[in-house]
Amino acid sequence: MVIVPSKSPKSQVISLSTPSATYDITIGRGLLATLHPRLNALMAGKPFRTFLITSPHIWDLWSDKVRASFPEAASPTVLFLPHGEKHKRLSTVESLLEQLAEAGADRDSLLLAFGGGIVGDITGFLAAIYMRGIPYVQLPTTLLAQVDSSVGGKTGVNLKAGKNLVGSFNHPRAVLADIDTLATLPPEELRAGLQESIKAGIIRDPKLFQFLEQSRDQILSGDAAALTKVVAASVKVKADVVQQDERESGLRMTLNFGHTLGHAIEAATNYKQLLHGEAVAWGSIAALFLGLKRNTITQENFDCMVTLIRAYGPLPRFKAKAKTLVALTGSDKKTRSGRRAFILPSGIGSTEIVYDVTDAELHEAAKSMLAMMKAE
């Protein structure tokens, strides 16, 4: 995909403030070219050594741009993270911790998370535990990471029992989302990331939902102004929620709309068949079926939301039984004291958290979603 300039959109800066951290999320083009000066300003002129965590693929694409922003003497030390969800494990964290120690990283070091959501989650966790905490900056290069995972301070890794069960809340010093990096995304990854923006529209922002409806062609063609608007609006939704509920005690759980069954779909397919956003899209459709059954949304709402989700497809098929998916929701992080929290839609731009969804209801919603998939 080529990022189309379209009126050369200016960078947007969104501030996020919680009891434990305050930082800016900057969204725009050409941010990597000014990376080192931005980091200097962020660190208030204090000396620091930079360690950049990335994947070989991302570094091959963008290393020249990143290195060009640094004086030669201050060039970052690069540590590589193998690609793929299967490496989001404690063993990977231990390996990177050893590499940091061997390379001489200390408390004046700064970590850069340069890549997608997995890189961001692991780097944030590394920063939380190395020498009991060092600063880090998020440099998300995928749409999914730009609109969601780089913001809000959730970090961690997976266990065999489930996703993100080990980690910490650790906010970055800043997020720099360079829209230009989206140009190298495969089309399916762009579409998968946009499912998180659709989620943001469904749960809290009807104007974003409408923009995604009306501007599909521009967004999918790489129009920079359209992409900047989508990323900024999605980030505003997340920042607003996180500021009100930093530790996911209530409201922040709404950001997991579609994720209860979405995570189950990922687990059922061994994290190999679908991208995260694709699994969340199917999980969102299942949640919409449940909302329709419970009359929290109208048929018109249901049709409108499902149509938008599928408009940013195609969503890949997968093989799984409804019974299996329901069983896999048992390790969902939203389960508290044996009660499973479920995010139900209550209209375009609103949701509610309920604790009384039964396995039978989930089973019926999963069956309806699977039937829709098979009918394609």
C-alpha positions in Angstrom: 0.0 0.0 0.0 1.2 3.5 -0.7 0.3 6.3 1.7 -1.4 9.0 -0.3 -0.5 12.5 1.0 -4.0 14.0 0.6 -3.7 17.6 1.9 -0.5 16.7 4.0 -2.3 16.3 7.3 -0.7 17.8 10.4 0.4 15.8 13.3 -2.2 15.4 16.1 -1.2 15.2 19.8 -3.5 13.5 22.3 -2.6 13.8 26.0 -3.4 11.0 28.4 -3.3 11.5 32.1 -3.8 9.0 34.9 -2.9 8.9 38.5 0.4 7.1 37.7 1.4 8.7 34.4 0.9 11.6 32.0 2.1 11.4 28.4 1.4 12.4 24.8 0.4 10.3 21.8 1.6 12.0 18.6 0.1 10.8 15.3 1.3 12.0 12.0 3.7 11.5 9.1 7.5 11.7 9.2 7.9 11.2 12.9 10.8 8.7 12.5 12.9 11.3 10.7 12.8 13.4 13.9 13.0 10.6 16.4 16.3 11.5 18.2 15.4 15.2 18.7 12.0 14.1 20.1 13.6 11.7 22.5 16.1 14.3 23.7 13.3 16.7 24.4 11.4 13.9 26.2 14.4 13.1 28.4 14.8 16.8 29.2 18.4 16.8 27.9 19.6 14.2 30.4 22.1 11.7 29.0 20.6 8.3 28.1 21.4 5.3 26.0 18.9 3.9 23.6 18.0 0.2 23.2 15.6 -0.5 20.4 13.5 -3.7 20.4 12.1 -4.8 17.1 11.7 -7.6 14.6 14.2 -8.3 11.8 11.5 -7.5 9.2 10.6 -4.1 10.6 14.2 -3.2 11.0 15.0 -4.1 7.4 12.3 -1.7 6.3 12.9 1.3 8.5 16.5 1.1 9.9 17.9 3.7 7.5 15.1 6.2 8.5 15.6 5.6 12.2 19.4 5.7 12.2 19.4 8.8 10.1 17.7 10.7 13.0 20.5 9.8 15.5 24.0 11.2 15.7 26.4 8.3 14.9 27.7 8.3 18.5 24.2 7.9 19.9 22.9 5.3 17.5 20.6 2.8 19.3 21.6 -0.7 20.2 19.2 -3.0 18.4 17.8 -6.2 20.0 15.6 -8.5 17.9 12.4 -10.2 18.8 11.4 -13.2 16.7 8.1 -12.7 14.8 4.9 -14.3 15.9 2.5 -14.8 18.8 4.3 -18.0 19.8 7.3 -15.9 21.0 5.2 -13.8 23.3 6.3 -15.9 26.3 8.4 -15.5 29.4 11.3 -17.4 27.8 11.6 -14.5 25.3 11.5 -12.0 28.0 14.3 -13.7 29.9 16.4 -13.8 26.7 16.0 -10.1 26.1 16.7 -9.3 29.8 20.0 -11.2 29.5 20.8 -9.3 26.3 20.1 -6.0 27.9 22.4 -6.8 30.8 25.2 -8.1 28.6 24.9 -4.9 26.5 25.3 -2.7 29.6 21.8 -1.3 29.9 21.3 0.6 33.1 18.8 2.8 34.8 19.6 5.7 32.5 18.7 3.6 29.5 15.7 4.1 27.3 13.8 1.3 25.6 12.1 1.8 22.2 9.3 -0.6 21.2 9.5 -0.5 17.4 6.9 -2.7 15.8 3.5 -4.1 16.3 1.5 -5.1 19.4 3.6 -8.0 20.4 6.8 -5.9 20.3 5.0 -3.2 22.3 3.7 -5.6 24.9 7.0 -7.3 25.5 9.1 -4.1 25.5 6.7 -2.5 28.0 7.0 -5.5 30.3 10.8 -5.5 29.9 10.9 -1.8 30.9 8.7 -2.6 33.9 11.0 -5.3 35.4 14.5 -4.5 34.2 16.4 -3.0 37.1 12.9 -2.6 38.7 11.9 -0.1 36.0 13.4 2.0 33.2 11.6 4.3 30.8 10.3 3.3 27.4 8.7 4.8 24.3 6.2 3.2 22.0 6.9 3.4 18.2 4.0 1.4 16.8 4.3 0.4 13.1 1.0 -1.5 12.6 -2.5 0.0 12.6 -3.6 -2.3 15.4 -0.7 -1.1 17.6 -1.3 2.5 16.7 -5.0 2.6 17.5 -5.0 0.3 20.5 -2.1 -1.7 22.1 0.5 1.1 22.3 -1.8 3.3 24.4 -2.9 2.6 28.0 0.1 0.9 29.6 -1.0 -2.7 29.4 2.1 -4.9 29.0 2.8 -8.6 29.2 3.1 -12.1 27.7 1.0 -15.2 27.3 0.8 -18.5 29.2 -0.4 -21.8 27.8 -3.6 -21.1 29.9 -4.4 -17.9 28.1 -3.3 -14.6 26.5 -1.6 -11.8 28.5 -2.0 -13.5 31.9 1.5 -12.3 33.0 2.3 -8.6 32.8 2.0 -5.2 34.4 0.5 -1.8 33.9 3.4 0.3 32.7 2.8 3.4 30.7 5.3 4.6 28.1 6.9 8.1 28.3 5.4 8.8 24.9 3.8 7.2 21.9 4.9 8.2 18.4 2.6 6.8 15.7 4.1 7.5 12.3 1.4 7.0 9.7 4.1 6.4 7.0 4.9 3.0 8.5 1.5 1.8 7.6 2.6 1.9 3.9 4.5 -1.4 4.4 1.6 -3.2 6.0 0.1 -6.1 4.0 -3.6 -5.2 3.2 -4.9 -7.9 5.5 -3.1 -6.4 8.4 -4.4 -3.0 7.7 -8.0 -4.3 7.5 -7.4 -6.3 10.7 -6.2 -3.2 12.6 -9.3 -1.3 11.4 -11.5 -3.8 13.2 -10.2 -2.2 16.5 -11.2 1.2 15.2 -14.7 -0.2 14.3 -14.8 -1.5 17.9 -14.0 2.0 19.2 -16.9 3.3 17.1 -19.3 0.7 18.4 -18.5 1.1 22.1 -18.1 4.9 22.3 -17.8 7.0 19.2 -20.7 7.1 16.7 -19.0 9.8 14.7 -16.0 7.5 14.1 -18.4 4.7 13.2 -20.0 7.0 10.6 -16.6 8.1 9.2 -15.6 4.5 8.8 -18.8 3.8 6.9 -18.5 6.8 4.6 -14.7 6.8 4.0 -14.0 3.2 3.4 -12.4 3.6 0.0 -10.1 6.4 1.1 -9.1 4.6 4.3 -8.3 1.3 2.5 -6.5 3.0 -0.3 -4.0 4.6 2.2 -5.2 8.2 2.2 -3.0 9.8 4.9 -5.6 12.3 6.1 -8.2 9.6 6.5 -5.9 7.2 8.3 -4.7 10.0 10.6 -8.3 10.8 11.4 -9.1 7.2 12.2 -6.0 6.6 14.3 -6.6 9.9 16.3 -10.3 9.2 16.9 -9.6 5.6 18.0 -6.8 6.8 20.4 -9.1 9.5 21.8 -11.6 6.8 22.7 -9.0 4.7 24.4 -7.4 7.6 26.2 -10.7 8.8 27.5 -11.6 5.4 28.9 -8.1 4.8 30.4 -8.1 8.2 32.1 -11.4 7.2 33.8 -10.4 3.6 34.7 -6.6 3.1 34.5 -6.6 -0.4 36.1 -9.6 -2.0 34.3 -11.9 -2.1 37.4 -14.9 -1.3 35.3 -15.2 1.1 32.3 -12.0 0.0 30.7 -13.4 -3.5 30.3 -15.6 -2.1 27.5 -12.5 -1.8 25.4 -12.6 -5.6 25.3 -15.8 -5.7 23.3 -15.6 -8.7 21.0 -12.5 -10.0 22.7 -14.1 -12.7 25.0 -14.9 -15.0 22.0 -12.2 -13.3 19.9 -9.5 -14.6 22.2 -11.2 -18.0 22.3 -11.1 -18.1 18.5 -7.4 -17.4 18.5 -6.8 -20.1 21.1 -8.9 -22.6 19.2 -6.9 -22.0 16.0 -3.6 -22.1 17.8 -2.9 -18.4 17.0 -2.1 -19.4 13.4 -5.1 -18.9 11.2 -6.3 -15.4 12.0 -4.8 -12.1 12.8 -5.9 -10.6 16.2 -8.2 -8.1 14.6 -9.9 -10.8 12.4 -10.6 -12.9 15.5 -12.0 -9.8 17.3 -14.2 -9.1 14.3 -15.8 -12.6 14.5 -16.0 -12.2 18.3 -17.7 -8.9 17.9 -20.3 -10.4 15.5 -21.0 -13.1 18.2 -21.4 -10.3 20.8 -23.9 -8.6 18.4 -25.9 -11.8 18.1 -26.1 -11.9 21.9 -27.1 -8.3 22.1 -29.8 -8.9 19.5 -31.1 -11.9 21.4 -31.2 -10.0 24.6 -32.8 -7.0 22.9 -30.1 -4.6 24.0 -29.8 -3.6 20.3 -32.3 -3.4 17.5 -32.2 -5.4 14.3 -31.3 -2.2 12.5 -28.4 -1.6 14.9 -27.3 -5.2 14.4 -27.4 -5.0 10.6 -25.5 -1.7 10.5 -22.7 -2.9 12.8 -22.3 -6.3 11.1 -22.3 -4.7 7.7 -19.4 -2.3 8.7 -17.4 -5.1 10.3 -17.7 -7.2 7.1 -17.1 -4.2 4.9 -13.5 -4.1 6.2 -13.1 -7.8 5.4 -12.9 -10.3 4.0 -12.8 -12.2 7.3 -11.1 -15.5 7.0 -13.0 -18.7 7.8 -11.8 -21.0 10.5 -12.8 -24.4 12.0 -14.0 -24.6 15.6 -17.0 -25.8 17.5 -19.2 -23.5 19.5 -18.7 -25.7 22.5 -15.0 -25.4 22.3 -15.1 -21.6 22.0 -17.3 -21.3 25.1 -15.0 -23.6 27.1 -12.0 -21.5 26.1 -13.6 -18.3 27.5 -12.9 -19.7 31.0 -9.4 -18.2 31.1 -10.7 -14.7 30.1 -9.0 -12.0 32.1 -12.3 -10.2 32.7 -13.5 -13.1 34.9 -13.6 -11.9 38.5 -14.4 -14.0 41.5 -15.8 -16.7 39.3 -18.1 -14.2 37.4 -17.5 -13.7 33.7 -17.8 -10.1 32.6 -19.3 -9.7 29.1 -19.4 -6.5 27.1 -22.8 -6.2 25.4 -23.7 -3.6 22.7 -26.5 -1.2 23.7 -26.5 0.9 20.5 -24.0 2.4 18.1 -21.6 4.2 20.5 -22.6 2.5 23.7 -22.1 -0.7 25.6 -22.9 -2.2 29.0 -21.0 -4.7 31.2 -23.0 -7.6 32.4 -22.2 -10.6 34.6 -25.1 -12.9 34.0 -24.3 -14.2 30.5 -24.7 -18.0 30.6 -22.7 -20.6 28.8 -25.9 -21.5 26.9 -26.3 -17.9 25.7 -22.6 -17.8 24.6 -23.0 -21.1 22.9 -26.0 -19.8 20.9 -24.2 -16.6 20.0 -21.1 -18.6 18.9 -23.3 -21.0 16.8 -25.0 -18.0 15.1 -21.6 -16.5 14.3 -20.3 -19.7 12.9 -23.4 -20.2 10.8 -22.9 -16.7 9.3 -19.3 -17.6 8.5 -20.3 -20.8 6.8 -23.1 -19.1 4.8 -20.6 -16.9 3.0 
